[in-house]
Amino acid sequence: MKIYESRNAPNPRRVRIFLAEKGIEVPYEEVDIVKAVNRGAEFRRKNPLGTVPVLELDDGTCISESVAICRYFEEIHPQPALFGSDAKERALVEMWNRRMEFNILQPIADAFRQRHDFFKGRIRQLPEYAEVQRLNAEDNLNWLDQELGARRFIAGDRFSIADITAMVAIDFGRVSKIAIKPEQKNLARWHAEVSARPSAKA
Ligand SMILES: N[C@@H](CCC(=O)N[C@@H](CS)C(=O)NCC(=O)O)C(=O)O
């Protein structure tokens, strides 16, 4: 098996961190997204949406969507559990990971995608929407700061995929000048803790 990825892009980073937490090594193949190799016909045979990461299994099956790839590895390598370990925990992790994707990662990604030259000709852009989403991201980081006043990690007292999604999203915010504010003490405390894990460097 191998993973097609792009070293500098946020979604492939989610998968690398997840695998590092599990201690799983998978060969990677870099796809040049700057030259839009991912948008070409050959790559679209692996993922018609033309995005990385893509996990290609030995039988040729291609799995895209970062969370789907992570779920595959959780199934074949359940420990440490990063999607929760019983019914309640799994539901809470799912809830929080979806919240991190829809309310943190998406607005932060749109703040970049909707205005940056990288996406010209790849998607329809509306720079005003980039600014709206930047403001939404800032509001949602305030909300997350309050949430993290009540517990150690995003989904409870254990590190999970929801922490990976949130950390990767917030780190990607740098390119759109979205950052944790000095007064967001809970968010800063959580971010320092998750960033200090060796997996954060993956
Ligand atoms: N929902 C997808 C998003 C994948 C995605 O947007 N990947 C970006 C990199 S972070 C990409 O391929 N960008 C290049 C492009 O869209 O041309 C996932 O979770 O994997």
The ligand as a Tripos MOL2 file, in Angstrom:
@<TRIPOS>MOLECULE
LIG
   20    19     1     0     0
SMALL
NO_CHARGES

@<TRIPOS>ATOM
      1 N1        -12.1530   16.3070    2.4950 N.3       1 LIG1
      2 C1        -10.8850   15.9750    1.9130 C.3       1 LIG1
      3 C2        -10.1900   17.2650    1.5240 C.3       1 LIG1
      4 C3         -8.9620   17.0170    0.6570 C.3       1 LIG1
      5 C4         -8.3190   18.3110    0.1940 C.2       1 LIG1
      6 O1         -8.9500   19.3790    0.0960 O.2       1 LIG1
      7 N2         -7.0140   18.2170   -0.0810 N.am      1 LIG1
      8 C5         -6.2720   19.3730   -0.5120 C.3       1 LIG1
      9 C6         -4.9500   19.4340    0.2700 C.3       1 LIG1
     10 S1         -5.2320   19.7920    1.9610 S.3       1 LIG1
     11 C7         -5.9150   19.2840   -1.9770 C.2       1 LIG1
     12 O2         -5.8090   18.2110   -2.5330 O.2       1 LIG1
     13 N3         -5.6900   20.4740   -2.5990 N.am      1 LIG1
     14 C8         -5.2380   20.5890   -3.9390 C.3       1 LIG1
     15 C9         -6.3370   20.9230   -4.8940 C.2       1 LIG1
     16 O3         -7.5150   21.0360   -4.4650 O.co2     1 LIG1
     17 O4         -6.0160   21.0560   -6.0780 O.co2     1 LIG1
     18 C10       -10.0450   15.1440    2.8920 C.2       1 LIG1
     19 O5        -10.3970   15.1340    4.0830 O.co2     1 LIG1
     20 O6         -9.0970   14.4720    2.4980 O.co2     1 LIG1
@<TRIPOS>BOND
     1     1     2 1
     2     2     3 1
     3     2    18 1
     4     3     4 1
     5     4     5 1
     6     5     6 2
     7     5     7 1
     8     7     8 1
     9     8     9 1
    10     8    11 1
    11     9    10 1
    12    11    12 2
    13    11    13 1
    14    13    14 1
    15    14    15 1
    16    15    16 2
    17    15    17 1
    18    18    19 2
    19    18    20 1
@<TRIPOS>SUBSTRUCTURE
     1 LIG1         1 GROUP 0 **** ****
